Amino acid sequence: MVAVAGILVWSQVGVMAAEPEPLASVRDDPAIAYQDASVAIVLKPTDGADEEGLVFIPGAKVDPWAYAAKLSGLVTGERMTVVITRPWLNLAFFDPRPIGEYTALAPEVDTWMVGGHSLGGVRACQLAEEADALVLFGSYCANDLSASGLPVLSISGSHDGLSTRAKIEAARPKLPADAEYIEIDGVNHASFGDYGPQAGNGRRTIPDDEMTAKLTAVIGAFSGG
């Protein structure tokens, strides 16, 4: 009981909050309709989405809203539905829910990518075979998907001090041989969201708007949009 209580307390301490300005830019955007549900945050184009979506799993102890601005270009530019999950205890490892819990929030979407940042990406790898494709954001897989035949996109940052190039390379055999790898110059670990500085990280040199544009472009090209 003491151990369980300790985990519960630890999971709630030091949660990295969404920065207010990027958050407001999404909530105030007339081109984005959002639903803030207990299971997940759902972002859609106000004038109707295409039949493709992304289930995105946040990094450990990061407010799910902290990723909304960086993923907003997929909604407004690529006309995707983006579902940002709310992991139990702010830790995806403790969340056993299947991907269907999240895709049910947008039943009109036919094709789903699953992805995640940091430890959220590790969890996305575990759910990947329930989806049509996998996108890793500063992350890598712990389980073996090399024979899965899944389309996989791995996006990393040149200045990431946590999910380093060496760690991503070491995990490469766990992905299909045709997995696509894209490293964005000037990006650190926290560049994938908007939640402030992070211990152990490198120094980012890329502006937020440029990062959003690059994420939109590479994921759009990967999805065929």
N, C-alpha and C positions, 0 to 999 in steps of 0.2 A: 504493500500500500504506500509506503514511503517512496519507493522508486517511481510508482505511477504518479504520485503527487508531484514529485520532483520534475518529471517530464512535462506534466501539465503546466507547471509554473514556468519552466525554462522555455517552453514553446511560445509563451505569451510575452516574454521579456526580450526587448531588443528587436521587435518587429520593425522592419524598415518601411516607413510610411511613404505613400505617394507624394511627390512634390506638388504643391498646390497649383502652380501655373500650368504645367502640362495637363494636369487633371482637369482644370477648368476649360482648357482648350478643346477637350473631347466632349465634356458635358454641355458646353455652350455651342457646339458646332451643329448648325441646323441640318447638315448633311448626314449626321449620325443619329440613329435611334438606339437608345440603350435600355437594357433591363438589368436592374441590380437585384438579382435573386440570391437566395441563401446558398444555392448550389454553385452558381457561377454568374459572371457578368457577361451579358450578351450584347454585342455591338453589330448593328446592321445599317446599310444605307437606308435613309428615310424613303427613298423612292423605289425600293425593292432591290433585293440582292440576287446575284446569280446563284446557281445550284452548286456552290462550292464553299467549304468552310474550313476553319482551323480551330481545333481544340488546343488551347495553350495552357500549360501547367507552370505556375510561377516557381521561382527559386525559393529555397528555404527561408522562411521568416521574412518574406517580402510581401507587402500589401498587393493583392492582385490588381488593384487600380493603377499601380505604378507602371504597368506595362501597356496601358490603354493608348497613350499617346504614340508610343513607338509602333504600335500595331494598327493605328488609325488609318494609315495610308492604304492598307489592304482593304479597308472598308470603303473609303471614299474613292480610291484609285482603281482597285481591282474588283470592287463590288462583292467582296467576300463577307460572309458571316464569321465573326470571331467570337469564340466562347472562351473566356478566361476563367479557369476553375478556381474554386475556393477550397484548397486542400484542408483536410482535418488537421487541427493543431498547427496550422501554417506550415506543415511539413508533408510533402507529397508521399514520402515513404510510409506514412501512417494512414494513408488513404487508399482503401482497397476497392473503391468504386470503379466499375467498368466504364468504358468510354460512352456507352449508351446512356448513362446518367446525364451526360452533357449534350450529346447530340439530340436527345429528346427535346431540348429547349428550342431546337430549330428543325422540326420534322420535314420542312420543305427542302432542306439541303440534301443532295444525293451523294456528293463526294466529300470525304473528310480527310484532311491532314491532321495528324496529332504532332504536337511539338512542345518544347519546354525549355526553360532557361536553367542552366546550372543543374542542381539536383532535381529540378522539375523536368529537365531533359532526360535524366536517368529514368525517371518514372515514365516519361513518354515512350521510351524504348520498350518498357514492359508492356505497354498498351498498343504498341505499333501494329501488331498483327491483327488488331481489331479495326484498323483504319486502312486508308488507301495509300497513304504516304507518311513519311516521318521527316520532321524538320527539327534540327538541333540548334539551339541558340547558346553559344558558349558552353557547350556540354558534350557528352560522349556516353556511349552505352556500356553498361556492365553485363548485360545479357547478350547472347550471341544471336544476331540477326543475319549472319553472313549468307545463309541459304534461304532466306525468306523471299527473295525476289522483289522486295519492296523498293519503290523509289525513295531515296534518302538524300536530303540536303543538310550539310553541316556548315553552319555559319559561325565563324570565330573572329576574334579580334587580335590584331598584332600586338597590342599592349595589355592583353589579359594576363594578370598575375595569378589567377586562380585556375581557370581552365586553360592551361598553357598549351602551346603548340606541341610540346613533348608529350603531354598527357593525351591530347587528341590523336596524335600519331600512334601512340602505344595502343589505343583502343581501335584503331582502324581495322584490324582483322575481324572485329565483331560485326562489321557492316558489310553489305554486299559490295562486291568488287567495283561496281559501277556507281557507287555513292559519289555524289558531287560535293566537293569541298571548296568553300569560298572564305578567304580571310580578308577582312576589311581593315584597311590601314588606319591607325589612330584610335582604334576601338579598344576599350578596356572591359572588364567584366560587367560593370554597372551601366555601360552604354546601352545595353539591351533593354533597360528600363529607365525610370525616372524616380529614383529613391535616394539620391545623394551618394556620398563617398562610402567606400566599403574597405574594410581592413584587408591588407594583403594584395590590394589591386595595383595595377600599373597606372600610369598617368594617361588620361585620354587626351587626344588632340583633335577630335572630330566634333563639330557642332551638332546639337541635337536634331536640327532640321535636316541636316545632311545624312545623319544616321537613319532617320525615319525614311528618307527617300531611298537610301541604299537597300534597306530591308524590304521595302515595298517592291523595288525593282527585281531583286534577286529571287524573292519568293514568288512574285508574279511570273517571272520567266520560268521558274521551276514548275509551277502549277500549270503552265501553258496559257496563262492569262495575257 
